[in-house]
Amino acid sequence: MKREIGAALLLCLLLGLSLYNLHYYDALTDSVEAELSLSRSCADSGDFSGAREHAQQALGLWQDADAFTHIFIRHPEIDGLADAFYDLLQHLDEKNAEAAASAYERLNYHLDCVDEMEHPRLGSVF
């Protein structure tokens, strides 16, 4: 009976840690997307230096979480997000509003895809 209780407690612990992991990742992507939204607002109004500053802050938030992301997220997705961040920064440096708009879309798409992959669904469990 002690083994069953220990196993049940271990399963509850793993479930709790998994839920915390999802919460942490959601908070990370929400904060990165909030900075990107501010960056896009600045770029849309022609303030490319402000847009770059907010995009750099979003990248900083993402990079500060590398101890988490490099363990729980597949490396091709991390590489795709890094490429998307640096493409955006390049377009902001060039003050190319059209290319920056496309880069924002690409970056948000990557963040949404990774976010969706991290959330378990019935189909991913079975």
C-alpha positions as CSV (number, residue, x, y, z in Angstrom):
1,M,0.0,0.0,0.0
2,K,2.9,2.4,0.7
3,R,4.2,1.9,-2.9
4,E,0.8,2.8,-4.3
5,I,0.6,6.0,-2.2
6,G,4.2,6.9,-3.2
7,A,3.4,6.4,-6.8
8,A,0.2,8.5,-6.6
9,L,2.1,11.3,-4.8
10,L,4.8,11.1,-7.5
11,L,2.2,11.3,-10.3
12,C,0.6,14.3,-8.5
13,L,4.0,16.0,-8.2
14,L,4.7,15.4,-11.9
15,L,1.2,16.8,-12.9
16,G,1.8,19.9,-10.7
17,L,5.2,20.5,-12.2
18,S,3.8,20.1,-15.7
19,L,1.1,22.7,-15.0
20,Y,3.6,25.0,-13.6
21,N,5.7,24.5,-16.7
22,L,2.7,25.5,-18.9
23,H,2.0,28.5,-16.8
24,Y,5.6,29.7,-16.9
25,Y,5.7,29.3,-20.7
26,D,2.4,31.1,-21.1
27,A,3.7,34.0,-19.0
28,L,6.9,34.1,-21.0
29,T,5.2,34.2,-24.4
30,D,2.6,36.7,-23.1
31,S,5.3,39.1,-22.0
32,V,7.3,38.7,-25.2
33,E,4.2,39.3,-27.3
34,A,3.3,42.4,-25.2
35,E,6.7,43.9,-26.0
36,L,6.3,43.0,-29.7
37,S,2.9,44.6,-29.7
38,L,4.4,47.8,-28.3
39,S,7.2,47.5,-30.9
40,R,4.8,47.1,-33.7
41,S,2.8,50.2,-32.5
42,C,5.9,52.2,-32.6
43,A,6.9,51.0,-36.0
44,D,3.4,51.7,-37.4
45,S,3.7,55.3,-36.2
46,G,7.2,55.6,-37.8
47,D,9.2,55.5,-34.5
48,F,11.7,52.9,-35.6
49,S,14.1,53.5,-32.7
50,G,11.3,52.9,-30.2
51,A,10.2,49.9,-32.2
52,R,13.7,48.5,-32.1
53,E,14.0,49.1,-28.4
54,H,10.8,47.2,-27.6
55,A,11.8,44.4,-30.0
56,Q,15.2,44.2,-28.3
57,Q,13.4,44.0,-24.9
58,A,11.3,41.2,-26.3
59,L,14.4,39.4,-27.5
60,G,16.0,40.0,-24.1
61,L,13.0,38.4,-22.3
62,W,13.3,35.4,-24.6
63,Q,17.0,35.0,-24.2
64,D,16.8,35.4,-20.4
65,A,14.6,32.3,-20.3
66,D,17.1,30.2,-22.2
67,A,17.6,27.9,-19.3
68,F,14.0,27.0,-19.6
69,T,13.5,27.2,-23.4
70,H,16.6,25.1,-24.2
71,I,15.3,22.3,-22.1
72,F,11.6,22.2,-22.8
73,I,11.4,23.5,-26.4
74,R,12.8,21.7,-29.5
75,H,15.9,23.3,-30.9
76,P,14.5,23.9,-34.4
77,E,11.8,26.0,-32.9
78,I,14.3,28.0,-30.9
79,D,16.4,28.5,-34.0
80,G,13.3,29.6,-36.0
81,L,12.4,32.1,-33.3
82,A,15.9,33.5,-33.1
83,D,16.0,33.9,-36.9
84,A,12.6,35.7,-36.8
85,F,13.8,38.1,-34.0
86,Y,17.0,39.0,-35.9
87,D,15.1,39.5,-39.2
88,L,12.7,41.8,-37.4
89,L,15.6,43.8,-35.9
90,Q,17.3,44.1,-39.3
91,H,14.1,45.4,-40.9
92,L,13.7,47.9,-38.1
93,D,17.3,49.1,-38.5
94,E,16.6,49.5,-42.3
95,K,13.4,51.4,-41.4
96,N,11.6,49.2,-43.8
97,A,8.0,49.3,-42.6
98,E,6.6,46.8,-45.0
99,A,9.2,44.2,-44.3
100,A,8.9,44.8,-40.6
101,A,5.2,44.2,-40.7
102,S,5.9,40.8,-42.4
103,A,8.6,40.0,-39.8
104,Y,6.2,40.8,-36.9
105,E,3.7,38.4,-38.4
106,R,6.3,35.7,-38.8
107,L,7.6,36.1,-35.3
108,N,4.1,36.0,-33.8
109,Y,3.3,33.0,-35.9
110,H,6.4,31.2,-34.5
111,L,5.5,32.1,-30.9
112,D,1.9,30.9,-31.4
113,C,3.0,27.6,-33.0
114,V,5.5,26.8,-30.2
115,D,2.9,27.8,-27.6
116,E,0.3,25.5,-29.2
117,M,2.8,22.6,-29.4
118,E,3.5,22.9,-25.7
119,H,-0.1,22.6,-24.6
120,P,-1.3,19.0,-24.4
121,R,-4.4,18.0,-26.2
122,L,-6.3,14.7,-26.3
123,G,-4.8,13.9,-29.6
124,S,-1.2,14.5,-28.4
125,V,-1.7,12.3,-25.4
126,F,-3.1,9.2,-27.1
